[in-house]
């Protein structure tokens, strides 16, 4: 059986089954005859379940960002539109403060009791928090309790999200064959974009239908997107729970109870100190990569709609339609970019995105500020295609930084610390910078600074494309590939001091 948590319904080949009473030997990354053959049907089901859950999460973020101006009027009455927007984005950012706490709770649990169970819990909490926002009375009805309840709902969402991305990316990475991990992982961010498109499309439709009745939008129209989260959450939960009911997964879990007992007992002793300081180099790389990924992501998908409306006085409906069109283009490109990362590597693709944002952020924002529909569309399209360099690589790159025994926990902690400090605060910080300096080019400068940090991380990271995950055997799609790997490994035995050094290098998380 694999030394990893029994979430991946894979068939191990390459020799007799080990005796459960004997301690497991460290697995070799492609050096021995131990090879994993994946179940294609289960891979597709796992990818679908993870992507739908991620879509649920980002549907809420898309709705919240795109309807931020309206929410400011409902929950934060003020004569100053900028103050309303800052209050709304402040509540948006507050949810990110608890994300690292969620990661510290759900991450270790995911490494201990399994990925699927934790992802089901985060799905329930996210749907409940989003649905609750749609039920909160306005400030005019209950006064200060309205923003307080909004904050509580956002904190529930933030806490649950702390275990979502790390678990979902780990989930897919541990299912996928090595040569297709980039392609499979790209569907996770496809779900992100789908959620954003769904949220943005619904807000755009509501804004258009109620364009002559703003009071209706303020009283009940804004609630509709949040209330839809209830049935969406049920669907996502069903897909994730269904994974455990498959025969392949049930059999694997049954065998794991005996064959991995010692490994599980050892993992229970792994604490936060090991997950953070024991993986310090990989953790720093994770924070740097997530920084450039999320600053540019939140800048384009969360902040730009409000920037077009509040800073450039652009028509709200047309601005939303432009961003919506850009996201649809990104969705179409996403799987193909994922395949490119499998063929040419993660590092070249990420580096392209960093250089692109460093060079093209200012010209793109100047096109957007020019004000014409063509200029805004072109500028947003350039930024969107550069963002695909990150969305197509991160779900496969980040899990490969950490070994199996701490992957969910370490990734969740590093990811959410970076998102909380840098990504989720992007709309708030940029709005405040523009207000303080009066310089509407601040979004471009902020993205350029993030690109520098990301570029440094790329230079320091190792290439992980078409390689086994740290601590795991090679993963292939067919028995013939497994036989070929075993034959190649048998012809090049690794022994002695050289073999020990090679094993140490292979098991290094970064």
N, C-alpha and C positions, 0 to 999 in steps of 0.2 A: 504494500500500500504506500501511497505517497507520504512523505513526511509533512506535507502541508495539510491545512485544515480540510476536512472532507466536504468541500463545497464543489469540487470539480469532478463530475462523473466521468473519470477517465479509467481506461483499462490498462493496468501495468503489464508490460511484457518484458521478457528477457531473463528467464530463469525461474527456479522453483520459488514458491511463496516462503517468506521468512518465518521462522518459528516465533510466535508471539511472545514466548518466554525469554527470547534472546534480545538483548539491547540492540537497537538499530544502529547501523553503521552510517557515518556521514555520507550523504549522497554526493555524487560527483556530477559536475555540470558537463555532460557530454564526454567524460573520460572513460566510463565503464559501459556495461551492457544494459544498464537500467534505463528504460525508455518508456514514456507515457504516450499511449494512443488515445486521442480524444474522441468523444462521441459527438459527431457533427450536429445531430438533432438537439442535443442538450446544450451545445455551444450557442446555437441560434436562440434557444429558449432563454438561456441565461442573459444573453445580450439584450433581448427584447425586454425582459423583466427589469434589468438595470436601467436601460434607456428610458422606459416609461416612468420609472420612479424619478429619474433626473428631470424628465419633462415636467412632472408634477411640481417639483421644487422651483424650476425656473418659470413655469407658468405664473406662479405667484409673484416672483421678482419682476417679471415682465409687466404684469398688471400694475403692481405697486409703482413701478418706475414711470410707466406711461400715463398713469392717472394721478401722478404726484400733485399736480397743480390743483386738481379737484379735491383730493384728500386734504390738502392744506386748508382749503376753504371750509371743509366739513369738520375737521378736528382741531384746527388751530386758527380761530378767528383773529384777524389782525388787519389793520388798514394798510400794512406793508406787504405786498406780494412776495418780496424777497425773503422777509421774515417767515412767511408761511411756508415757502419752499424749503428754507433752511430747517424749519421745525420738522417737516415731513421727512426730509433726508436724514435728519438727526435720528428720528425713530427708525428709519431704514438702517442706519449705521449701528444703532444700539443692538440690533439682533446679532450683529457680527461680534460683539464683545463676548457673547456667551458661546460662540461657536467653538473656540478652543476647549472650553469646559465640556461641551458635548463630545468633542473628539477624544478628550481624556477619559470620558466615561464609556462611550460606545466603541472606541477603537480597541482597547484591551479586551472588552467583552467579545468583540468580533474575532479576535485571535484565540480566545479561550473557548467559546461555545459555538462558533461557526458564523460565517458571513451572512447567510440567508436569514437567520433569526433576527439579527440586529437590523438588517435592511427592512424587514417587515415592520419592526417597531418604529423606525424612523419614518416610514411611509405613513403610518397611522398618525403620528404626532404632527407631521407636516400638513396633512390634509385637515386635521382637526384645527390647527392654528389658523390656516387660511380660511376655512369655513367660518370660524368664529369672528374674523374681521368683518365679514359681511353681515353679522348680526349686531354689531356694536352700535348703539344709538349715537346720534350726532352731539356735538358740543352744545348746540342749542337746546337739546333735550335733557341732558344730564350734567352739563357743565364740565368741570375738570376731569371727571371720571371717564369721559370719552377718550381723551388722549392717553390716560393711564391704562385703560383696557386695551387700547391699540398697542401700547408698548408691551403689555403682558403677552398678547397674542404673538407679537413679533419675537419676543424672547423665547417662546415655545418653539416657534419656527426655527430660530437660530440654533437652539440647543439640539433639535433633531437633525438639522442640516450638518451639524458637526460630525455626525457619523455617516452621512450620506455619500459624499463624493469619494472619500477614501475607501469606503466599503464597496461602492459600485465599481470603481476602477480596479480594485483588487479582485472583485468577483469576476469581472471579464478577463482580466489578465491571467488569472489562474485557470480559467476554462480554455483560453485560446491556444492554438498551436503556435509554436515560436515564430514560424515564418509569416503568420497572419495576425500577430498580436496588434500591430498598428492599425490594420484595417478593422478588426473587431472592436478595438478600443475607440475608433473614430465614431462609432455609432452611439457611444455614450454622449458625446457632445452634439451629435445629431439630435438626440433627445432634448438636450439643452436648447438648441435652436428651435426645435419644434414647439417646446413649451413657450419660448419667447414669442414665436410667430402666433401661437394660439392666443396668448395673452394680449399681444399687441393688436392682433386682428380684431379681437373682441372689443377692446377699448376703442379702436378706430371706428368700428361699426356703431358702437353706442354713441360716440362723439358725433358721428354724422347724423344718426337718426334723431338725436336730441339737440341738434345744433340750434334749433329755434325755441327750445324749451330747457334753458339751463337750470331752472329750478327743479325740473324732474330729474336731471342728472345728479344734482346735489342731494335730493331727497331719497331716491331709490335706485336710480340707474347705475351708480358706481358700485352698488352691492352685488350686482349680477355676476361679474367675473369671479368674485371671491366665493360666492355660494356654489358655483359650478365645481369648486375644488372638492366638495363632498363626494359626488358620484365618481369623479376622476380618481380620488384616493381609493375608493372601493375597488375600482378596476385594477389599479396598480398593485394593491394589496393582494388581490386574487392571483395576479400573474406571479408575484413573488412567492406566495404560499404554495402555488402549484408546483414549483420546482421541487419541493420536498416530497411530493406525492409520486414522482416518477419512479419506476422500478429500479432504474440504474442508480439513482441517488439513494434510494432506500437500502439497496443492497450494500452500497459503499459505506453508508453510515453504520449499518449493522456490523460489517467487518471491522470498521474503524474503532468500534467500542472495545474490541479485544486487542487488535494489532497496534493501536496507537495509544494505548493506555499510559505507557511510560512517558511518551512524548507529551501528552496532555498534562500529566502531573508536573512535568518539568516546566511547561509553559505557564502554569499557574503561578510559578515563582517569579516570573518575569514582571518587573515593576516599571513604573514610569521612568525611573532613573535609567534603566537599560534602554528603554524605547527612545529616550531623548539624548542622553549623554553617551550612551553606548553606541549610538549611530550619529554622532555629532557632524561628521563630514557630510553624510548623506542628508541629514536634516538641514544643514545650511544650503546645500544644493537645491533641495526641495523648496525652501523658502524663497530663494532667488528665482527659480523657474516659475513658481506660482505667482510671485510678485508681478513679473512682466505679463504673464498670462492674464491675471485678474484685473490689473490696472487698465490694460487696454480693453479687456472684455467689458468691464463695468462702464468705462468711458464711452464706448461705442453703443452698447445695447441698453444701458440704464440712464446715462446722463445726457446723451445727445438729444433725445426727444425734448427734454426740458430745456436744454441749451438753445435749441432752435426756437422754442416758444418764448422763454423768459428773457434770454439775452439778445437774440436776433429778431424778436418780434415776428417770427415766421408763423404763417397760418398753421394751427395745431393739427388739423386733419391731414393736410398735405405733408407736414413733417413726419407724422406717424406712418403714412403710406410709403414715404421714401425709405425709412428705416426698415419697414416691413419687407419691402422689395429686396433690400440688401441682405436681410437674413435669409430670405428664400434662396437667393443666389449662393450664399454660404452653405446652406443645407445641400444644395446640388453638388457643390464642389467637395464637401467634407469627406465622403467615402473614397473619392479618387485621391485626395491628399493623404488619407490614411494608407492607401496602397503604396504611394510614393515613399512614405516613411519606412515601409517594409523593404522596399527595393534599394533605396539610396541611404537610409539611415535616419535616425531621429535628429542627430546633431546638425546636419546640413539644413534640414527644414526649419528647425528652431532658429538657427543662426540667420537664415534668410529673413525670418520675421523680425528679429531684433534689428538687423541692419535696415530693413525696410521702414520700421517705425522711426528709427533715428534719422533717416534721410527724408522721408516723405510725410511726416506728421505735420510740419509747418505748411508745405504746399497743399496738402489735403484740406487742412482747416481754412486756409485762405480761399480755396475753392468753395468751401461750405459757406464762409462768411460773405462771399460774393453775392449770394442771395437768390440766384436764379435756380430753377428746378434742375437744370442740367448740371450746374456747378455743384449743387448739394448732392445730387445723385452720384456724380463722378467721385467727389471727395469721400463720400461715405463708402462707395464701392471699393476704393483703394484701401481704406482702413479695414474694411470687412475681409477682403482677400488676404491682407497681411495677418489678420487675427486668425484665419484658418490655419496658418502655420503653427499656431499654438493649440487650437482646439483639436487638430488632427493628431497631435503628437503626445500631449500631456497624459491622456488616460493610459497609454502604454509606457511612457517614459517614467512617470513618477513611481508606479509600483515596482519597477525594476531597480530602484535605488536601494530597496530594503530587503533583507532576508525574510523568508516565509514566517518565521516564528514571531516577528514583531511588525510585519508588513502593514496590517490594517491599523494597528495602534500608532506606529511611528508616522505613517503617511497621514492619518487623520489629524494628528497633533500638528505636524509641520505645515500641512495644507491650510488648516484653519487658523493657525497663528498668522500666517502670511496674508490670508484673505481678510482676516479681522483688522489687522494693522494697516494694510495697504489697499486691498481690493474694495472691500465694502465701504470704506471711508472715502473713496474716490469722488463720488458726487458731492459729498459734504465739503471736502477739502477744496475741490476745484471751484465750487460755488463761493466759498469763503475767500479764496485767493482772488477771484475776479472782483468780488465786492471790495476787497481791501486795496487792490492795485488798480482797478479799473481797466485791466488788460484782458481783453477777450481771447487772447492767444494762449492763455494759461493751460487749456486742455492739451495743446500740442507740446508745450514744454514738459508737462507732467508725463506724457507718454514717452517722450525722448529720454527722460531720466530713468524711467522704468526699463527701457530698452537697453540702456548701459548696464544696469544690474543683471538683466537677463543674459546679455552677451558674456559677462564674466562667468556666470554659472555654466553656460554652454562650453566655454573654454576648459573648465575644470571637470566636467562630467565625462563619463565613459560612454561609448556607444553600446546600446543594448539591443539594437535591431537584430532579429533572426537568432537570438541567443536565449538559452534557458533563463528563467528567473533565478536570482540568487537562492541557493539552498534547494533547488528543485531539479529534477532530471530533465533531459530534453523532452519536448512535447511535440508530437507529430500527428498527422491526420490518418495515415494508413499503416498497416502492418508491414508493407514493403519498405516504407521509409524507416520504420523501426529496425527491420532486419539489416538495412544498409548501414544505419548508425552503429548497430552492434558489431557488424562485420568490420567497419572502419576502426572502432574502438579496440576490437580484438587484435587487429593487425598492428596497433600502436600501443602496446601495454605501457602503463605508467607506474614505475616503481622507484623505490629508493628516495634519496634526498630531492632529486629533481621532481619526482612525482608529488612529494609533500609540498614543495614550493608551488607547483602548478595548481594543486588542490586549494591551497590557501588563496592564491590569486583568483581562482574561479569562484570561490565562496565569498569574496569581498563584495559587500553590498553596493559599492559605488565604483 
